[in-house]
Amino acid sequence: MSHVVVMGVSGCGKSTVGSLLADRLGVPFLDADSLHPPANLAKMAGGTPLDDADRWPWLRLVGSALAAAPDGTVVACSALRRAYRDVLREAAPDVRFVHLVGTHAQLSARMRSREGHFMPASLLDTQLATLEPLGPDERGIELDCTLDPKELVHEAVRPAPDLLRA
């Protein structure tokens, strides 16, 4: 069983890497953004960051999706704070995190080059301010988001080959 959350701020490549990782592991992929209610998407698209009142119900849905996948799944989810990751761990205690990181300049450039995404580059600063890196006691790995997505998948499974076990 493999429950993996590919996490990080907007623009780091969570969806791309998550989808490739799910293919590699032979489990379903879910982009947690698809679980946001329309009001959250509209708020972010309008340049207003989400607050915890917006995030908690969404995170519980993400946790439910993890728990509903007994054979494993890969989820792309920002999971910016430890408290948010705790909600996901409560739902799937075996979850591992793949934290994709980059510099402000790298992430901003990626966000500005995307077309049709609801998250404006103007919210990057608030996401970076909210971000709490993985603690030493959290199961996961931090990877440079500027690597090729296939290399990121390789690096994600290399330190934890048990991710490949069904």
Order of alpha helices (4+ residues) and beta strands (2+ residues): beta-alpha-beta-alpha-alpha-beta-alpha-beta-alpha-alpha-beta-alpha
